[in-house]
Amino acid sequence: MSEYKHGSMDIKVQEKTFAGFMRLVSWGAGITIGVLIFLALANG
């Protein structure tokens, strides 16, 4: 088994995946809030 060196792993792919996930969550939250506001105005 090789020696583990803290901080030596390449995490570029994980960072890119996380950035995409955060973008998706942000868009999803924005769309959900927009739909809820529309429904509140349409039923008000």
MDAnalysis code that builds the backbone (N, CA, C; Angstrom):
import MDAnalysis as mda
import numpy as np

u = mda.Universe.empty(132, n_residues=44, atom_resindex=np.repeat(np.arange(44), 3), trajectory=True)
u.add_TopologyAttr("name", ["N", "CA", "C"] * 44)
u.add_TopologyAttr("resid", np.arange(1, 45))
u.add_TopologyAttr("resname", ["MET", "SER", "GLU", "TYR", "LYS", "HIS", "GLY", "SER", "MET", "ASP", "ILE", "LYS", "VAL", "GLN", "GLU", "LYS", "THR", "PHE", "ALA", "GLY", "PHE", "MET", "ARG", "LEU", "VAL", "SER", "TRP", "GLY", "ALA", "GLY", "ILE", "THR", "ILE", "GLY", "VAL", "LEU", "ILE", "PHE", "LEU", "ALA", "LEU", "ALA", "ASN", "GLY"])
u.atoms.positions = np.array([
    [0.840, -1.174, 0.000],
    [0.000, 0.000, 0.000],
    [0.889, 1.243, 0.000],
    [0.560, 2.199, -0.821],
    [1.403, 3.389, -0.935],
    [1.146, 4.361, 0.210],
    [2.101, 5.216, 0.419],
    [1.977, 6.240, 1.455],
    [0.978, 7.300, 1.018],
    [0.114, 7.706, 1.921],
    [-0.858, 8.762, 1.643],
    [-0.259, 10.096, 2.047],
    [-0.318, 11.062, 1.144],
    [0.171, 12.407, 1.438],
    [-1.018, 13.346, 1.388],
    [-1.340, 13.943, 2.513],
    [-2.495, 14.836, 2.619],
    [-2.375, 15.994, 1.626],
    [-3.434, 16.214, 0.856],
    [-3.453, 17.319, -0.101],
    [-2.829, 17.007, -1.444],
    [-2.476, 15.760, -1.702],
    [-1.796, 15.435, -2.953],
    [-2.746, 14.926, -4.041],
    [-3.998, 14.675, -3.695],
    [-4.947, 14.133, -4.673],
    [-5.446, 15.221, -5.614],
    [-5.589, 14.886, -6.888],
    [-6.121, 15.820, -7.873],
    [-7.646, 15.817, -7.765],
    [-8.224, 16.952, -7.384],
    [-9.667, 17.022, -7.153],
    [-10.370, 17.942, -8.149],
    [-9.758, 18.181, -9.294],
    [-10.367, 19.077, -10.289],
    [-11.710, 18.544, -10.774],
    [-11.819, 17.250, -10.989],
    [-13.078, 16.670, -11.474],
    [-14.166, 16.811, -10.412],
    [-13.809, 16.558, -9.145],
    [-14.783, 16.683, -8.076],
    [-15.246, 18.127, -7.914],
    [-14.310, 19.079, -8.041],
    [-14.676, 20.491, -7.932],
    [-15.604, 20.907, -9.072],
    [-15.341, 20.412, -10.271],
    [-16.189, 20.733, -11.424],
    [-17.585, 20.128, -11.235],
    [-17.648, 18.904, -10.737],
    [-18.931, 18.257, -10.486],
    [-19.716, 19.017, -9.422],
    [-19.052, 19.425, -8.361],
    [-19.721, 20.164, -7.286],
    [-20.219, 21.510, -7.784],
    [-19.435, 22.189, -8.613],
    [-19.866, 23.472, -9.171],
    [-21.110, 23.290, -10.032],
    [-21.149, 22.227, -10.821],
    [-22.332, 21.932, -11.626],
    [-23.542, 21.622, -10.764],
    [-23.328, 20.873, -9.701],
    [-24.407, 20.550, -8.773],
    [-24.958, 21.809, -8.119],
    [-24.083, 22.705, -7.684],
    [-24.526, 23.950, -7.045],
    [-25.287, 24.821, -8.031],
    [-24.845, 24.844, -9.297],
    [-25.554, 25.605, -10.326],
    [-26.954, 25.038, -10.522],
    [-27.062, 23.712, -10.576],
    [-28.351, 23.053, -10.736],
    [-29.278, 23.355, -9.557],
    [-28.756, 23.290, -8.356],
    [-29.556, 23.571, -7.163],
    [-30.017, 25.031, -7.169],
    [-29.140, 25.950, -7.549],
    [-29.507, 27.365, -7.592],
    [-30.620, 27.616, -8.606],
    [-30.483, 27.046, -9.799],
    [-31.533, 27.186, -10.820],
    [-32.836, 26.568, -10.339],
    [-32.752, 25.401, -9.755],
    [-33.951, 24.720, -9.254],
    [-34.666, 25.524, -8.185],
    [-33.898, 26.104, -7.266],
    [-34.493, 26.923, -6.209],
    [-35.133, 28.174, -6.806],
    [-34.460, 28.799, -7.748],
    [-35.003, 30.001, -8.381],
    [-36.286, 29.721, -9.134],
    [-36.304, 28.626, -9.880],
    [-37.517, 28.262, -10.623],
    [-38.655, 27.933, -9.659],
    [-38.351, 27.215, -8.587],
    [-39.371, 26.868, -7.600],
    [-39.952, 28.113, -6.952],
    [-39.112, 29.044, -6.569],
    [-39.587, 30.290, -5.963],
    [-40.429, 31.079, -6.964],
    [-39.976, 31.124, -8.211],
    [-40.738, 31.813, -9.241],
    [-42.118, 31.197, -9.445],
    [-42.205, 29.876, -9.477],
    [-43.487, 29.190, -9.631],
    [-44.393, 29.478, -8.434],
    [-43.836, 29.446, -7.232],
    [-44.639, 29.718, -6.045],
    [-45.166, 31.151, -6.043],
    [-44.360, 32.102, -6.452],
    [-44.805, 33.500, -6.534],
    [-45.912, 33.626, -7.588],
    [-45.728, 32.981, -8.739],
    [-46.744, 33.011, -9.780],
    [-48.059, 32.433, -9.276],
    [-47.998, 31.290, -8.588],
    [-49.215, 30.680, -8.068],
    [-49.893, 31.562, -7.026],
    [-49.100, 32.229, -6.187],
    [-49.667, 33.111, -5.182],
    [-50.366, 34.296, -5.840],
    [-49.775, 34.844, -6.893],
    [-50.373, 35.987, -7.585],
    [-51.599, 35.557, -8.407],
    [-51.543, 34.381, -9.010],
    [-52.645, 33.913, -9.841],
    [-53.874, 33.536, -8.999],
    [-53.634, 33.057, -7.779],
    [-54.755, 32.648, -6.917],
    [-55.178, 33.734, -5.957],
    [-54.487, 34.864, -5.967],
    [-54.773, 35.931, -5.001],
    [-55.875, 36.766, -5.447],
])
